[in-house]
């Protein structure tokens, strides 16, 4: 549970590097919904916290190319909620000139997820239409920017208080709907004069999935990035003839494709086709507050945790009745602990 978050020793971050690995002094780490599900015990398997971040390379393996000690880098950083993390060098790229570590940490998962979904899994083409659920979140805003760059008509759902953000992204009133009801199905069917949309990028569950499947046009593609309501592809394609259903997680892409996508995303930023996302920041010492904010779906864009520099800052954050951080640990990470007495 969120109240049981604490810093714990993370000795793996200090072990010998494999030939393809890089050790990073982490300065900022992006927060993702998967982290929240992990804390709440709702994500399958045993997962660590932290998926992405930015920092400075301090050591590289013998087979590493493209980055060197001293480079400012960003990318996929498993276990990045701490001062040191180790990752595959192909999951990193240099931070563009002029970007802060917070801006860099807010970018990888959102834009890589959108790029993987809309360029590789369900390639969107000029003139097609795309429905993005939770369009004011990190992946949602990244997907909206990418789709509009590719000449795609974007429909979006979000809480009504966030609609101004989507209007600013160029989504018209007839293509905006609430993410709290399934009224989007009828509204968008009217907007498209009964045709529906070509692609759905989904993160919702239950009746929202069914309404979205019904809204797809013949030959439509449903791309599922959610974690709580996974359907069987064969059942979907049998129940809704002519549609395709694909669930995915970003790590399915593999490090080689991640490296290429990172390069292509950075190029799009350099050309002005993509823009940095709105970011809300907390110190990692305030991680519980950040996760409570995320759980209330109040944020727009990304949440980023900043990492205080120096061992003393990390050690000072051990809290509550969770197992304490080892005072002699050189590297720590946030972890979620469950009470052995009440099984929470």
Secondary structure as the mmCIF struct_conf table of DSSP 4:
data_model
#
loop_
_struct_conf.conf_type_id
_struct_conf.id
_struct_conf.beg_label_comp_id
_struct_conf.beg_label_asym_id
_struct_conf.beg_label_seq_id
_struct_conf.end_label_comp_id
_struct_conf.end_label_asym_id
_struct_conf.end_label_seq_id
HELX_RH_3T_P HELX_RH_3T_P1 UNK A 2 UNK A 4
STRN STRN1 UNK A 5 UNK A 9
HELX_RH_3T_P HELX_RH_3T_P2 UNK A 11 UNK A 14
BEND BEND1 UNK A 15 UNK A 15
HELX_LH_PP_P HELX_LH_PP_P1 UNK A 16 UNK A 18
TURN_TY1_P TURN_TY1_P1 UNK A 19 UNK A 20
STRN STRN2 UNK A 21 UNK A 31
HELX_RH_AL_P HELX_RH_AL_P1 UNK A 33 UNK A 39
TURN_TY1_P TURN_TY1_P2 UNK A 40 UNK A 41
BEND BEND2 UNK A 43 UNK A 45
BEND BEND3 UNK A 49 UNK A 49
STRN STRN3 UNK A 52 UNK A 60
TURN_TY1_P TURN_TY1_P3 UNK A 62 UNK A 63
BEND BEND4 UNK A 66 UNK A 66
TURN_TY1_P TURN_TY1_P4 UNK A 69 UNK A 70
STRN STRN4 UNK A 72 UNK A 76
TURN_TY1_P TURN_TY1_P5 UNK A 78 UNK A 79
BEND BEND5 UNK A 81 UNK A 83
STRN STRN5 UNK A 84 UNK A 88
HELX_RH_3T_P HELX_RH_3T_P3 UNK A 89 UNK A 91
STRN STRN6 UNK A 92 UNK A 94
HELX_LH_PP_P HELX_LH_PP_P2 UNK A 95 UNK A 96
TURN_TY1_P TURN_TY1_P6 UNK A 97 UNK A 98
HELX_RH_AL_P HELX_RH_AL_P2 UNK A 101 UNK A 105
TURN_TY1_P TURN_TY1_P7 UNK A 106 UNK A 107
HELX_RH_AL_P HELX_RH_AL_P3 UNK A 108 UNK A 115
HELX_RH_PI_P HELX_RH_PI_P1 UNK A 116 UNK A 121
BEND BEND6 UNK A 122 UNK A 122
TURN_TY1_P TURN_TY1_P8 UNK A 126 UNK A 127
STRN STRN7 UNK A 129 UNK A 132
TURN_TY1_P TURN_TY1_P9 UNK A 133 UNK A 136
STRN STRN8 UNK A 137 UNK A 137
HELX_RH_AL_P HELX_RH_AL_P4 UNK A 138 UNK A 149
TURN_TY1_P TURN_TY1_P10 UNK A 150 UNK A 151
STRN STRN9 UNK A 153 UNK A 158
HELX_RH_3T_P HELX_RH_3T_P4 UNK A 160 UNK A 162
HELX_RH_AL_P HELX_RH_AL_P5 UNK A 163 UNK A 168
TURN_TY1_P TURN_TY1_P11 UNK A 169 UNK A 170
HELX_RH_3T_P HELX_RH_3T_P5 UNK A 173 UNK A 175
STRN STRN10 UNK A 176 UNK A 178
BEND BEND7 UNK A 179 UNK A 181
TURN_TY1_P TURN_TY1_P12 UNK A 182 UNK A 183
HELX_RH_AL_P HELX_RH_AL_P6 UNK A 184 UNK A 191
TURN_TY1_P TURN_TY1_P13 UNK A 192 UNK A 194
STRN STRN11 UNK A 197 UNK A 202
TURN_TY1_P TURN_TY1_P14 UNK A 206 UNK A 206
HELX_RH_AL_P HELX_RH_AL_P7 UNK A 207 UNK A 215
STRN STRN12 UNK A 216 UNK A 224
BEND BEND8 UNK A 227 UNK A 228
HELX_LH_PP_P HELX_LH_PP_P3 UNK A 230 UNK A 232
HELX_RH_AL_P HELX_RH_AL_P8 UNK A 233 UNK A 239
BEND BEND9 UNK A 240 UNK A 240
TURN_TY1_P TURN_TY1_P15 UNK A 241 UNK A 242
STRN STRN13 UNK A 244 UNK A 247
HELX_RH_3T_P HELX_RH_3T_P6 UNK A 250 UNK A 253
HELX_RH_AL_P HELX_RH_AL_P9 UNK A 254 UNK A 271
TURN_TY1_P TURN_TY1_P16 UNK A 272 UNK A 272
BEND BEND10 UNK A 273 UNK A 274
HELX_LH_PP_P HELX_LH_PP_P4 UNK A 276 UNK A 278
STRN STRN14 UNK A 279 UNK A 283
HELX_RH_3T_P HELX_RH_3T_P7 UNK A 284 UNK A 286
HELX_RH_AL_P HELX_RH_AL_P10 UNK A 287 UNK A 295
TURN_TY1_P TURN_TY1_P17 UNK A 296 UNK A 297
BEND BEND11 UNK A 300 UNK A 300
STRN STRN15 UNK A 301 UNK A 301
STRN STRN16 UNK A 302 UNK A 306
BEND BEND12 UNK A 309 UNK A 310
HELX_RH_AL_P HELX_RH_AL_P11 UNK A 311 UNK A 315
TURN_TY1_P TURN_TY1_P18 UNK A 316 UNK A 317
TURN_TY1_P TURN_TY1_P19 UNK A 320 UNK A 321
BEND BEND13 UNK A 322 UNK A 322
HELX_LH_PP_P HELX_LH_PP_P5 UNK A 323 UNK A 326
TURN_TY1_P TURN_TY1_P20 UNK A 327 UNK A 328
BEND BEND14 UNK A 330 UNK A 331
STRN STRN17 UNK A 332 UNK A 336
TURN_TY1_P TURN_TY1_P21 UNK A 340 UNK A 342
#
